[in-house]
Amino acid sequence: MNPTADSGPRRQVLAQQRAYAGAALLLVATHVVGTHNLWRNHALQPVHRDQLHLRIDPNRASAAELELLPRVGPRLADKITAYRNSVASQPAFRTPEDLDRVPGIGPRTIELLRPHLIFEQPEPAFDGHPDP
């Protein structure tokens, strides 16, 4: 049997297989590099808490959640929760300006907090009768 007799079609098949393997390798490499750049450029970049688009209700948030707000550290978060718990009328905060009653919060801090605050009104108690 002559090894060169069927080498023409066999070479074509091998060449096609190499081409497919090369294309597949290129796609995998592109995906891996693209994914690496995605993670490197986005997910692993440090995010400053001022860049987060938070919407926090100061009437319900824990001290840890309040610390996510700009210029609110552990001490100020504790002051907010202490004030909130000491106020007889609930909710303690109905507008951003109500936070001015907390020691350590002034107009400048309120303006920084304003875009991150939400004030959800509590549901009225259901008395068993539908509203007229």
N, C-alpha and C positions, 0 to 999 in steps of 0.2 A: 504494500500500500504506500502510495506516494504521499508524504505529509504535506506537500505544497498543493496537492490537487484540490482539497476542500478548504484551504486556508483563506481564500477570498471571502466566502460568506461568513466563515468563522471570525475573520478579522473585522468584518462589518459589525457583527453582533458584539464582539468585544469592544469595539470603538464606541458603539451606542451605549453599552453598559457603563463604560468609563465616563461618557458624556453625562449620562443620567446621574451617576455617582458624584461627578464633579458638581453638577447643578444642585443636587441634594445637599452636598457639603457646603456649597456657597449659601444656600438658603438657611441652613442651620447656623452657619457662622454669622450671617447677617442678623438672624434672630437673636443669637446670644449676645452679639455686640450691641444690638439695638436695645435689648432688655437691660444689659449692663449700663448703658448710657441713660436709660430711663430711670433706673434705680439710682445711679450716681447723681443725675441732675435733679431729681425730684424727691424721691422718698428719703434719701439719706441726708438731705440738706437740713440743717437746723432751722426750726421755725420759731421765731420769737412770738411770745404770747400776744403781743400787740397786733400781729398779722392774722390772727385767727378771727374768724367771723362768728363770734359767740353771741348767743342770745340767752342770757341768764336772768331768771326771776330772783331778785334779791330777797323776796319773801319766802322762797322755798329752797334756795340753794344751800348746800352744805358749805362749811368754811373752806374745804378743799376746792370746791367748785368756784367759790368767790375769788380764790387766789389765782384763778386763770384770767381774771380781769386785769386790764392795765392798771398799774400803780397800786394794786391790792396785794399786800403780802400777808403773812400769817397773822400779824398783830392787828392789822386793819380788818381782815376777814373775821377775826374773833370779836372785834368791836361791833361790826355790823350784825353778827348773829346775836351778840349780847343785847344790843339795842332792840333788835327785832323781837327777842324773847321777853324783854322788859315792858314793852308797850302793850297796854290793855286792848286798844282798838286794833283789830286785824283786818286787812293786812297793814303792816307797819309802814310800807312804802307803796304809794300809789303813783308817784311820778319820780323822775330822777332827782328833782329838787328836794324831795323828802329825805334823801340821803345826806343832805347838809346837816341834819340833826345829829349825825354820828360824828363824834370827835375824831378829827383827822381828815375829814372830807370837806373840801371847800368847792367853790365854783369851778376852779380849774380841773379838779379831779372829776367832778360831775360831767363836765364837757367831754372828757376822755372816756368816761364810762357810758355816756348816753347811747352811742350806737350799739352797745353790747347788752343793753338792758331790755327786758320785756316785763310787763306787769300784767300777769294774768289775774283776772278777777275771779274770786272763788264762786263756785256754783251756789245759788241760793238753796237753802234747805227745802226739801220737798215736804209739804204738809199733808199730802194725800188728796188735795183738791186741785183740779186744773185751774189755770189762770183764766179770768173772764175775758 
